[in-house]
Amino acid sequence: MTQEIIIGIAAVAALALVGGIGYIMAKWQIVARLQREEKWVDSLVEKAKQEGEQLKKEKVLEAQSEVQKRWDDLHAQIKQKEQTLSQNESRLVQREERIEQKSDQLTRLEENLQEDIHAVKTLLQQGETLFDEERERLEAIANLSESEARDKLMQEVEADSQQFIAKRVRQIELNAEEEAKHKALRIISTTLQRYAGDSVNEYSMSVVTLPREEYKGRIIGKEGRNIRAFEALTGVEVLVDETPDTVALSCFHPIRREIARLAMEKLIEDGRIHPVQIKKYVEKAKEQVEDHVRELGQEAVFELGLSGVHPELVMLAGRLYFRTSYGQNQLKHTIEVASLAGMLASELGLDPKAAKRAGLLHDIGKAVDHQVEGSHSLISAEFSRRYGESEEICHAVAAHNEEVEPRTVLAVILQAADALSAARPGARQETFESYVQRLDKLEAICKEFNGVREAFAMQAGREVRVMVEPNEVNDDMSAKLAYDIARVIEDQLSYPGEIKIHVIRNSEYMQTAK
């Protein structure tokens, strides 16, 4: 056991010895290697120092060479600048010499100028003296002063100028009128070619067809009470003659005639004809005609493509359907004028809508001229202004019959369109218009008397029926009223034949049983 331990210890010692020797050998090798590396580094450092010194010497030589080169260039530039300055200095010296020479010349010229000025002043004085002498001599010869001669010359020049200008202006006016005339004729002919309207003739009689001949007796009634009630309520004369199965309604007023026609047709359809039914159907016919008037106005507005027209103006336009002017239907005339005005405005490059609007409204005063004082042009303008139309349109409406001076192109266009509509062939009948005006005047004379409720011209103006208020006019006053109306008609109207005046005083009493 002890021997084994000793052997182990010896082995360990041997291993330790071998390890120590190996360590010493390794360390010695490392030290030797480090020494070699150090020598190699030292040699590199030495070599680098040598190369650095050599490079430094080369850079120093290059820098010295560059400095020398730049110095030489700068020296050459300095010499060149010195030469340039020397040349400039010599030129300045020469310029100063020339300036001094010119200064001397100017001094001499100034002296000469002073002498010349003195000479000119002397000549001017001599000239003024001669001019004054010559002027005095001319004034003595002409027997005119200078101001008088100047005024006379100016007058002659002005007279010649005015004459020349007047001739020139007259020539320009003639050329402008001729050109305007040709252009206006071309525009009007173009407009008329674009418009094709029907010629309409209005008559003063409507015919109602009867189912059987016996209806004539019903219409007349017992002792003529039905026909008298019908004529009193409508203001239309009922003609019952030998024409089979027809009765004629005669009246110059189209609205009254239309109301009578509708009422008569309803009475014949009902079959019960007596004063109460007559009054009932006449009232219904009036409402129906009013609705028809509104529809006619709306159709006219729609046909012209307008919008925003006040309902009252639409109603007034519709009522024109039942008015005539020289035999020409007023509503169709109005639509025709509006269409022509729109076309004329289009030809002239203006707004056709405004022209059509003015054309639609230009004669609406004729629908109420029997109720309002004044000409239909001014009445039309007043109603248009009252219901919100623009001032331009109102002015054109007021001026279309030249009762107001036209100030706008629209007013002139409306005048032209109205004249074109009235002047085209077949549009109007002078005799019928005169007839209607006479009957209007006849009714108006009767209505001027106190107590008169209504007046109707009958039988083509040969008879007038005057309805009076029974509470205001008694029987004796009725006779005097008929006499007074006859005398006024004789004084104020011209008419063929005779006119009968019938004053009708009728009292009605009504109670309701409950």
RODO-2510 file (C-alpha; in nm, 4 decimals, decimal comma):
residues 514
     n   res          X          Y          Z
     1     m     0,0000     0,0000     0,0000
     2     t     0,2725     0,2399     0,0866
     3     q     0,4572     0,1439    -0,2311
     4     e     0,1543     0,2257    -0,4448
     5     i     0,1172     0,5667    -0,2797
     6     i     0,4808     0,6380    -0,3370
     7     i     0,4447     0,5319    -0,7018
     8     g     0,1403     0,7595    -0,7352
     9     i     0,3176     1,0474    -0,5757
    10     a     0,6124     0,9935    -0,8040
    11     a     0,3846     0,9827    -1,1047
    12     v     0,2165     1,3058    -1,0007
    13     a     0,5507     1,4705    -0,9460
    14     a     0,6677     1,3509    -1,2855
    15     l     0,3559     1,4907    -1,4521
    16     a     0,4037     1,8203    -1,2710
    17     l     0,7606     1,8369    -1,3807
    18     v     0,6704     1,7619    -1,7400
    19     g     0,3941     2,0277    -1,7244
    20     g     0,6309     2,2873    -1,5798
    21     i     0,8909     2,2149    -1,8444
    22     g     0,6194     2,2470    -2,1155
    23     y     0,5023     2,5749    -1,9699
    24     i     0,8563     2,7113    -1,9603
    25     m     0,9121     2,6053    -2,3206
    26     a     0,5884     2,7643    -2,4359
    27     k     0,6660     3,0859    -2,2537
    28     w     1,0124     3,0950    -2,4037
    29     q     0,8651     3,0516    -2,7521
    30     i     0,6135     3,3308    -2,6955
    31     v     0,8837     3,5669    -2,5694
    32     a     1,1032     3,4866    -2,8697
    33     r     0,8095     3,5472    -3,1047
    34     l     0,7285     3,8807    -2,9364
    35     q     1,0873     3,9870    -2,9750
    36     r     1,0747     3,9090    -3,3464
    37     e     0,7493     4,0986    -3,3885
    38     e     0,8921     4,3964    -3,2051
    39     k     1,1941     4,4062    -3,4324
    40     w     0,9653     4,3858    -3,7384
    41     v     0,7529     4,6712    -3,6071
    42     d     1,0604     4,8795    -3,5381
    43     s     1,1792     4,8206    -3,8919
    44     l     0,8368     4,9268    -4,0275
    45     v     0,8415     5,2440    -3,8148
    46     e     1,1875     5,3293    -3,9346
    47     k     1,0881     5,2707    -4,2929
    48     a     0,7781     5,4855    -4,2510
    49     k     0,9834     5,7684    -4,1020
    50     q     1,2194     5,7538    -4,3968
    51     e     0,9320     5,7563    -4,6469
    52     g     0,7643     6,0441    -4,4573
    53     e     1,0757     6,2526    -4,4674
    54     q     1,1105     6,1887    -4,8381
    55     l     0,7429     6,2783    -4,9010
    56     k     0,7755     6,5911    -4,6880
    57     k     1,0739     6,7087    -4,8903
    58     e     0,8807     6,6470    -5,2152
    59     k     0,5697     6,8412    -5,0928
    60     v     0,7863     7,1286    -4,9752
    61     l     0,9471     7,1458    -5,3182
    62     e     0,6069     7,1345    -5,4885
    63     a     0,4681     7,4108    -5,2630
    64     q     0,7703     7,6290    -5,3273
    65     s     0,7275     7,5725    -5,7021
    66     e     0,3528     7,6643    -5,6856
    67     v     0,4200     7,9774    -5,4822
    68     q     0,6872     8,0855    -5,7270
    69     k     0,4476     8,0273    -6,0185
    70     r     0,1661     8,2277    -5,8568
    71     w     0,4045     8,5064    -5,7706
    72     d     0,5168     8,5229    -6,1325
    73     d     0,1518     8,5359    -6,2516
    74     l     0,0627     8,8095    -6,0035
    75     h     0,3664     9,0106    -6,1042
    76     a     0,2630     8,9809    -6,4701
    77     q    -0,0936     9,0949    -6,3886
    78     i     0,0361     9,3915    -6,1936
    79     k     0,2472     9,4944    -6,4900
    80     q    -0,0549     9,4619    -6,7211
    81     k    -0,2712     9,6753    -6,4871
    82     e     0,0029     9,9353    -6,4702
    83     q     0,0107     9,9491    -6,8481
    84     t    -0,3716     9,9799    -6,8652
    85     l    -0,3784    10,2586    -6,6028
    86     s    -0,1039    10,4369    -6,7921
    87     q    -0,3064    10,4181    -7,1136
    88     n    -0,6232    10,5399    -6,9365
    89     e    -0,4329    10,8259    -6,7821
    90     s    -0,3049    10,9333    -7,1215
    91     r    -0,6576    10,9170    -7,2666
    92     l    -0,7943    11,1257    -6,9763
    93     v    -0,5295    11,3828    -7,0372
    94     q    -0,6249    11,3962    -7,4051
    95     r    -0,9970    11,4239    -7,3155
    96     e    -0,9290    11,7101    -7,0768
    97     e    -0,7425    11,8872    -7,3502
    98     r    -1,0377    11,8412    -7,5889
    99     i    -1,2820    11,9631    -7,3242
   100     e    -1,0777    12,2732    -7,2704
   101     q    -1,0813    12,3323    -7,6454
   102     k    -1,4607    12,2874    -7,6616
   103     s    -1,5017    12,5165    -7,3630
   104     d    -1,3123    12,7831    -7,5478
   105     q    -1,5320    12,7232    -7,8539
   106     l    -1,8500    12,7481    -7,6449
   107     t    -1,7290    13,0694    -7,4937
   108     r    -1,6770    13,2119    -7,8376
   109     l    -2,0179    13,0764    -7,9534
   110     e    -2,1883    13,2322    -7,6529
   111     e    -2,0343    13,5647    -7,7340
   112     n    -2,1493    13,5298    -8,0947
   113     l    -2,4968    13,4238    -7,9723
   114     q    -2,5310    13,7278    -7,7555
   115     e    -2,4487    13,9407    -8,0526
   116     d    -2,7034    13,7484    -8,2643
   117     i    -2,9721    13,7862    -7,9959
   118     h    -2,9127    14,1559    -7,9838
   119     a    -2,9416    14,1680    -8,3620
   120     v    -3,2637    13,9620    -8,3581
   121     k    -3,4180    14,1873    -8,0931
   122     t    -3,3356    14,4812    -8,3070
   123     l    -3,4972    14,3143    -8,6087
   124     l    -3,8065    14,2193    -8,4022
   125     q    -3,8485    14,5775    -8,2923
   126     q    -3,8197    14,6914    -8,6493
   127     g    -4,0683    14,4165    -8,7570
   128     e    -4,3204    14,5156    -8,4890
   129     t    -4,2935    14,8726    -8,5978
   130     l    -4,3495    14,7742    -8,9588
   131     f    -4,6396    14,5401    -8,8564
   132     d    -4,8097    14,8163    -8,6605
   133     e    -4,7682    15,0545    -8,9497
   134     e    -4,9024    14,7926    -9,1947
   135     r    -5,1944    14,7088    -8,9667
   136     e    -5,2861    15,0742    -8,9324
   137     r    -5,2651    15,1090    -9,3087
   138     l    -5,4890    14,7980    -9,3615
   139     e    -5,7395    14,9156    -9,1008
   140     a    -5,7512    15,2523    -9,2735
   141     i    -5,8062    15,0825    -9,6109
   142     a    -6,0642    14,8233    -9,4843
   143     n    -6,2288    15,0650    -9,2423
   144     l    -6,2252    14,7784    -8,9819
   145     s    -6,0385    14,7342    -8,6588
   146     e    -5,8383    14,4216    -8,5865
   147     s    -6,1007    14,2743    -8,3521
   148     e    -6,3775    14,3520    -8,6015
   149     a    -6,1857    14,1869    -8,8825
   150     r    -6,1190    13,8841    -8,6629
   151     d    -6,4875    13,8576    -8,5679
   152     k    -6,5947    13,8878    -8,9304
   153     l    -6,3495    13,6183    -9,0354
   154     m    -6,4705    13,3916    -8,7561
   155     q    -6,8327    13,4478    -8,8582
   156     e    -6,7565    13,3576    -9,2188
   157     v    -6,5663    13,0454    -9,1082
   158     e    -6,8487    12,9450    -8,8721
   159     a    -7,1110    12,9982    -9,1446
   160     d    -6,9155    12,7872    -9,3908
   161     s    -6,8575    12,5192    -9,1239
   162     q    -7,2241    12,5109    -9,0220
   163     q    -7,3351    12,4802    -9,3815
   164     f    -7,0895    12,1971    -9,4415
   165     i    -7,1884    12,0221    -9,1188
   166     a    -7,5602    12,0644    -9,1959
   167     k    -7,5135    11,9086    -9,5400
   168     r    -7,3117    11,6258    -9,3884
   169     v    -7,5639    11,5635    -9,1112
   170     r    -7,8521    11,5716    -9,3593
   171     q    -7,6735    11,3210    -9,5813
   172     i    -7,6080    11,0949    -9,2826
   173     e    -7,9732    11,1236    -9,1727
   174     l    -8,0972    11,0389    -9,5216
   175     n    -7,8663    10,7399    -9,5429
   176     a    -7,9672    10,6258    -9,1933
   177     e    -8,3393    10,6680    -9,2693
   178     e    -8,3058    10,4781    -9,5937
   179     e    -8,1107    10,1994    -9,4291
   180     a    -8,3480    10,1898    -9,1311
   181     k    -8,6471    10,1782    -9,3643
   182     h    -8,5071     9,8841    -9,5608
   183     k    -8,4100     9,7042    -9,2410
   184     a    -8,7521     9,7686    -9,0813
   185     l    -8,9328     9,6437    -9,3918
   186     r    -8,7158     9,3328    -9,3936
   187     i    -8,7831     9,2649    -9,0247
   188     i    -9,1585     9,3263    -9,0625
   189     s    -9,1837     9,1063    -9,3725
   190     t    -8,9880     8,8306    -9,1988
   191     t    -9,2163     8,8551    -8,8946
   192     l    -9,5354     8,8473    -9,1012
   193     q    -9,4070     8,5470    -9,2964
   194     r    -9,3461     8,3664    -8,9675
   195     y    -9,6956     8,4483    -8,8371
   196     a   -10,0066     8,3016    -8,9950
   197     g   -10,3206     8,4126    -8,8123
   198     d   -10,6833     8,3613    -8,9040
   199     s   -10,9049     8,6561    -8,9881
   200     v   -11,2063     8,6489    -8,7548
   201     n   -11,5350     8,8305    -8,8066
   202     e   -11,7723     8,8721    -8,5139
   203     y   -12,1491     8,8995    -8,5578
   204     s   -12,4205     9,0342    -8,3348
   205     m   -12,6545     8,7368    -8,3437
   206     s   -12,6568     8,3835    -8,1999
   207     v   -12,8952     8,1097    -8,3108
   208     v   -13,0353     7,8472    -8,0689
   209     t   -13,1818     7,5274    -8,2123
   210     l   -13,5157     7,4083    -8,0681
   211     p   -13,6162     7,0387    -8,0324
   212     r   -13,9683     7,1137    -8,1569
   213     e   -14,1597     7,4078    -8,2959
   214     e   -14,3871     7,4195    -7,9881
   215     y   -14,0939     7,5499    -7,7765
   216     k   -14,1414     7,8900    -7,9369
   217     g   -14,4723     7,9268    -7,7518
   218     r   -14,3090     7,8273    -7,4213
   219     i   -14,0315     8,0807    -7,4758
   220     i   -14,2863     8,3586    -7,5390
   221     g   -14,5018     8,2553    -7,2439
   222     k   -14,8448     8,3681    -7,1433
   223     e   -14,8984     8,7214    -7,2695
   224     g   -14,5239     8,7347    -7,3452
   225     r   -14,4113     8,7250    -6,9788
   226     n   -14,1316     8,4699    -7,0354
   227     i   -13,9694     8,6495    -7,3252
   228     r   -13,9940     8,9851    -7,1433
   229     a   -13,8358     8,8379    -6,8290
   230     f   -13,5582     8,6788    -7,0349
   231     e   -13,4841     9,0012    -7,2227
   232     a   -13,4918     9,2075    -6,9008
   233     l   -13,2469     8,9754    -6,7219
   234     t   -13,0015     8,9317    -7,0085
   235     g   -13,0311     9,2532    -7,2084
   236     v   -13,0615     9,0420    -7,5258
   237     e   -13,3416     9,0590    -7,7762
   238     v   -13,5094     8,7244    -7,8515
   239     l   -13,6250     8,7017    -8,2122
   240     v   -13,8958     8,4394    -8,2633
   241     d   -13,9802     8,4395    -8,6347
   242     e   -14,0921     8,1933    -8,8990
   243     t   -13,7550     8,0190    -8,9210
   244     p   -13,8347     7,6576    -8,8252
   245     d   -13,6997     7,5100    -8,4993
   246     t   -13,4750     7,8093    -8,4183
   247     v   -13,4781     8,1315    -8,2187
   248     a   -13,2263     8,4107    -8,2638
   249     l   -13,0594     8,6077    -7,9861
   250     s   -12,9639     8,9561    -8,1019
   251     c   -12,7235     9,1770    -7,9079
   252     f   -12,4097     9,3733    -7,9945
   253     h   -12,2543     9,2825    -7,6567
   254     p   -12,0899     8,9372    -7,6919
   255     i   -12,0829     8,8569    -7,3187
   256     r   -12,4524     8,9274    -7,2743
   257     r   -12,5267     8,7297    -7,5899
   258     e   -12,3185     8,4340    -7,4679
   259     i   -12,4927     8,4368    -7,1275
   260     a   -12,8305     8,4462    -7,3027
   261     r   -12,7339     8,1590    -7,5348
   262     l   -12,6215     7,9340    -7,2482
   263     a   -12,9294     8,0200    -7,0395
   264     m   -13,1648     7,9563    -7,3348
   265     e   -13,0017     7,6184    -7,4078
   266     k   -13,0370     7,5141    -7,0413
   267     l   -13,4015     7,6275    -7,0327
   268     i   -13,4814     7,4288    -7,3478
   269     e   -13,3006     7,1263    -7,2061
   270     d   -13,4940     7,1578    -6,8770
   271     g   -13,8277     7,2192    -7,0525
   272     r   -13,9686     7,4286    -6,7660
   273     i   -13,9676     7,7861    -6,8892
   274     h   -14,1014     8,0502    -6,6512
   275     p   -13,9537     8,3664    -6,4894
   276     v   -13,8123     8,1880    -6,1818
   277     q   -13,6314     7,9260    -6,3901
   278     i   -13,5163     8,1927    -6,6304
   279     k   -13,3545     8,3886    -6,3462
   280     k   -13,1927     8,0721    -6,2090
   281     y   -13,0368     7,9673    -6,5377
   282     v   -12,9264     8,3214    -6,6235
   283     e   -12,7315     8,3318    -6,2931
   284     k   -12,5750     7,9929    -6,3670
   285     a   -12,4862     8,1068    -6,7184
   286     k   -12,3096     8,4114    -6,5760
   287     e   -12,0979     8,1843    -6,3512
   288     q   -12,0254     7,9532    -6,6441
   289     v   -11,9168     8,2450    -6,8625
   290     e   -11,6886     8,3679    -6,5845
   291     d   -11,5240     8,0230    -6,5650
   292     h   -11,4945     8,0204    -6,9431
   293     v   -11,3328     8,3637    -6,9332
   294     r   -11,0723     8,2354    -6,6846
   295     e   -10,9991     7,9335    -6,9047
   296     l   -10,9615     8,1545    -7,2132
   297     g   -10,7139     8,3782    -7,0304
   298     q   -10,5133     8,0797    -6,9073
   299     e   -10,5063     7,9306    -7,2570
   300     a   -10,3775     8,2585    -7,3978
   301     v   -10,1020     8,2755    -7,1367
   302     f   -10,0077     7,9127    -7,2013
   303     e   -10,0106     7,9617    -7,5788
   304     l    -9,7664     8,2517    -7,5459
   305     g    -9,5404     8,0546    -7,3107
   306     l    -9,5626     8,3096    -7,0266
   307     s    -9,5588     8,2520    -6,6513
   308     g    -9,6205     8,4497    -6,3341
   309     v    -9,9119     8,6505    -6,4763
   310     h   -10,1445     8,7712    -6,1992
   311     p   -10,4857     8,5898    -6,1949
   312     e   -10,6713     8,9211    -6,2278
   313     l   -10,4765     9,0029    -6,5431
   314     v   -10,5546     8,6538    -6,6729
   315     m   -10,9261     8,7199    -6,6151
   316     l   -10,9098     9,0550    -6,7935
   317     a   -10,7320     8,8941    -7,0886
   318     g   -10,9998     8,6239    -7,1076
   319     r   -11,2772     8,8819    -7,1110
   320     l   -11,1281     9,0260    -7,4287
   321     y   -11,2657     8,7210    -7,6125
   322     f   -11,6065     8,8853    -7,5862
   323     r   -11,4874     9,2226    -7,7133
   324     t   -11,4301     9,3323    -8,0701
   325     s   -11,2405     9,6181    -8,2298
   326     y   -11,3450     9,7028    -8,5855
   327     g   -11,4883     9,3514    -8,6082
   328     q   -11,1634     9,1911    -8,4883
   329     n   -11,1844     8,9592    -8,1858
   330     q   -10,9852     9,1338    -7,9126
   331     l   -10,8404     8,8230    -7,7491
   332     k   -10,7179     8,6873    -8,0824
   333     h   -10,5889     9,0342    -8,1639
   334     t   -10,4057     9,0376    -7,8290
   335     i   -10,2460     8,6956    -7,8893
   336     e   -10,1557     8,8048    -8,2406
   337     v    -9,9924     9,1267    -8,1165
   338     a    -9,7994     8,9348    -7,8484
   339     s    -9,6751     8,6824    -8,1052
   340     l    -9,5729     8,9544    -8,3524
   341     a    -9,4009     9,1546    -8,0753
   342     g    -9,2066     8,8452    -7,9654
   343     m    -9,0951     8,7793    -8,3231
   344     l    -8,9919     9,1417    -8,3753
   345     a    -8,7929     9,1316    -8,0517
   346     s    -8,6221     8,8091    -8,1639
   347     e    -8,5323     8,9662    -8,4992
   348     l    -8,3751     9,2602    -8,3124
   349     g    -8,1907     9,0407    -8,0620
   350     l    -8,4060     9,1461    -7,7625
   351     d    -8,5952     8,9471    -7,4985
   352     p    -8,9077     8,7994    -7,6670
   353     k    -9,0693     8,7098    -7,3318
   354     a    -9,0963     9,0758    -7,2249
   355     a    -9,2356     9,1706    -7,5676
   356     k    -9,4977     8,8934    -7,5516
   357     r    -9,5932     8,9988    -7,1987
   358     a    -9,6452     9,3598    -7,3086
   359     g    -9,8473     9,2386    -7,6094
   360     l   -10,0738     9,0281    -7,3873
   361     l   -10,1468     9,3213    -7,1550
   362     h   -10,1642     9,6088    -7,4036
   363     d   -10,5459     9,6027    -7,4493
   364     i   -10,6752     9,4615    -7,1180
   365     g   -10,8152     9,8072    -7,0434
   366     k   -11,0807     9,7418    -7,3083
   367     a   -11,2252     9,4758    -7,0790
   368     v   -11,3104     9,7425    -6,8187
   369     d   -11,3118    10,0708    -7,0123
   370     h   -11,6905    10,0907    -6,9764
   371     q   -11,6435    10,0852    -6,5967
   372     v   -11,3298    10,3039    -6,5571
   373     e   -11,2692    10,6544    -6,6895
   374     g   -10,9791    10,7059    -6,9304
   375     s   -10,8320    10,5640    -7,2483
   376     h   -10,7817    10,1886    -7,2701
   377     s   -10,4011    10,2302    -7,3052
   378     l   -10,3644    10,4146    -6,9750
   379     i   -10,6151    10,1834    -6,8056
   380     s   -10,4177     9,8805    -6,9286
   381     a   -10,0924    10,0303    -6,7957
   382     e   -10,2532    10,1114    -6,4598
   383     f   -10,3892     9,7578    -6,4134
   384     s   -10,0537     9,6094    -6,5198
   385     r    -9,8708     9,8278    -6,2665
   386     r   -10,1279     9,7452    -5,9960
   387     y   -10,0718     9,3714    -6,0367
   388     g    -9,6921     9,3743    -6,0234
   389     e    -9,5697     9,4132    -6,3817
   390     s    -9,2353     9,5863    -6,4433
   391     e    -9,2217     9,9573    -6,5216
   392     e    -9,0732     9,8855    -6,8662
   393     i    -9,3773     9,6761    -6,9635
   394     c    -9,6223     9,9279    -6,8125
   395     h    -9,4599    10,2100    -7,0099
   396     a    -9,4765    10,0092    -7,3350
   397     v    -9,8460     9,9347    -7,2721
   398     a    -9,9245    10,3014    -7,1992
   399     a    -9,7355    10,4196    -7,5097
   400     h    -9,8694    10,1714    -7,7670
   401     n   -10,1288    10,4228    -7,8930
   402     e    -9,8844    10,7173    -7,8597
   403     e   -10,0760    10,8687    -7,5683
   404     v    -9,7410    10,8557    -7,3864
   405     e    -9,4078    10,9339    -7,5530
   406     p    -9,2289    10,5984    -7,6196
   407     r    -8,8912    10,5947    -7,4425
   408     t    -8,7848    10,2314    -7,4927
   409     v    -8,7322     9,9931    -7,7809
   410     l    -8,9985     9,7651    -7,6302
   411     a    -9,2587    10,0428    -7,6591
   412     v    -9,1763    10,0937    -8,0279
   413     i    -9,1915     9,7177    -8,0907
   414     l    -9,5374     9,7030    -7,9291
   415     q    -9,6588     9,9918    -8,1446
   416     a    -9,5357     9,8151    -8,4580
   417     a    -9,6923     9,4815    -8,3591
   418     d   -10,0281     9,6462    -8,2808
   419     a   -10,0240     9,8267    -8,6158
   420     l    -9,9310     9,5080    -8,8026
   421     s   -10,2122     9,3102    -8,6402
   422     a   -10,4708     9,5771    -8,7201
   423     a   -10,3465     9,6500    -9,0729
   424     r   -10,3150     9,3006    -9,2192
   425     p   -10,5879     9,2208    -9,4766
   426     g   -10,9198     9,0970    -9,3385
   427     a   -10,8350     9,1700    -8,9765
   428     r   -11,0900     9,4471    -8,9200
   429     q   -11,4275     9,5720    -9,0362
   430     e   -11,4797     9,9443    -9,0027
   431     t   -11,8593     9,9407    -9,0371
   432     f   -11,9164     9,6836    -8,7636
   433     e   -11,6952     9,8743    -8,5232
   434     s   -11,8839    10,1956    -8,5905
   435     y   -12,2084    10,0083    -8,5225
   436     v   -12,0782     9,8711    -8,1914
   437     q   -11,9487    10,2126    -8,0843
   438     r   -12,2886    10,3684    -8,1554
   439     l   -12,4687    10,1082    -7,9422
   440     d   -12,2130    10,1485    -7,6614
   441     k   -12,2680    10,5222    -7,6671
   442     l   -12,6451    10,4711    -7,6664
   443     e   -12,6320    10,2558    -7,3517
   444     a   -12,3819    10,4909    -7,1852
   445     i   -12,6128    10,7918    -7,2353
   446     c   -12,8997    10,6086    -7,0668
   447     k   -12,6859    10,4989    -6,7703
   448     e   -12,5842    10,8583    -6,6950
   449     f   -12,9332    10,9399    -6,5588
   450     n   -13,0069    10,8973    -6,1893
   451     g   -13,2119    10,5933    -6,0928
   452     v   -13,1149    10,3904    -6,4007
   453     r   -13,0047    10,0388    -6,3039
   454     e   -12,9290     9,8982    -6,6483
   455     a   -12,9758     9,9870    -7,0143
   456     f   -12,9844     9,7503    -7,3135
   457     a   -12,9699     9,8483    -7,6795
   458     m   -13,2003     9,6223    -7,8819
   459     q   -13,2973     9,5645    -8,2469
   460     a   -12,9652     9,6846    -8,3890
   461     g   -12,9914    10,0116    -8,2005
   462     r   -13,3465    10,0979    -8,3035
   463     e   -13,4705    10,0415    -7,9477
   464     v   -13,3235    10,0869    -7,5990
   465     r   -13,4727     9,9352    -7,2841
   466     v   -13,3961    10,1200    -6,9628
   467     m   -13,4361     9,9347    -6,6314
   468     v   -13,4869    10,1726    -6,3379
   469     e   -13,4807    10,1305    -5,9608
   470     p   -13,8482    10,1202    -5,8491
   471     n   -13,7666    10,2786    -5,5122
   472     e   -13,6013    10,5817    -5,6766
   473     v   -13,8156    10,6341    -5,9883
   474     n   -14,1960    10,6341    -5,9779
   475     d   -14,4331    10,6094    -6,2760
   476     d   -14,4515    10,9841    -6,3360
   477     m   -14,0724    11,0171    -6,3208
   478     s   -14,0406    10,7231    -6,5606
   479     a   -14,2305    10,9133    -6,8291
   480     k   -14,0141    11,2213    -6,7789
   481     l   -13,7008    11,0045    -6,7807
   482     a   -13,7960    10,8567    -7,1197
   483     y   -13,8488    11,2110    -7,2552
   484     d   -13,5123    11,3365    -7,1199
   485     i   -13,3220    11,0361    -7,2596
   486     a   -13,4792    11,0879    -7,6022
   487     r   -13,3740    11,4561    -7,6079
   488     v   -13,0113    11,3750    -7,5089
   489     i   -12,9872    11,0991    -7,7713
   490     e   -13,1101    11,3426    -8,0368
   491     d   -12,8432    11,5958    -7,9359
   492     q   -12,5433    11,3619    -7,9004
   493     l   -12,5914    11,0781    -8,1518
   494     s   -12,6155    11,0514    -8,5283
   495     y   -12,8247    10,7546    -8,6391
   496     p   -13,0546    10,6454    -8,9210
   497     g   -13,4301    10,6226    -8,8610
   498     e   -13,5763    10,6359    -8,5098
   499     i   -13,4838    10,5025    -8,1662
   500     k   -13,7546    10,3925    -7,9225
   501     i   -13,6888    10,4374    -7,5517
   502     h   -13,8670    10,1934    -7,3199
   503     v   -13,8387    10,2711    -6,9470
   504     i   -13,9255     9,9614    -6,7428
   505     r   -14,0093     9,9878    -6,3716
   506     n   -14,0473     9,6452    -6,2125
   507     s   -14,0907     9,5591    -5,8440
   508     e   -14,0204     9,2138    -5,7076
   509     y   -14,0958     9,0814    -5,3606
   510     m   -13,9730     8,7519    -5,2234
   511     q   -14,0261     8,5677    -4,8952
   512     t   -13,9144     8,2240    -4,7798
   513     a   -14,1594     7,9881    -4,6074
   514     k   -13,9958     7,7853    -4,3299
***
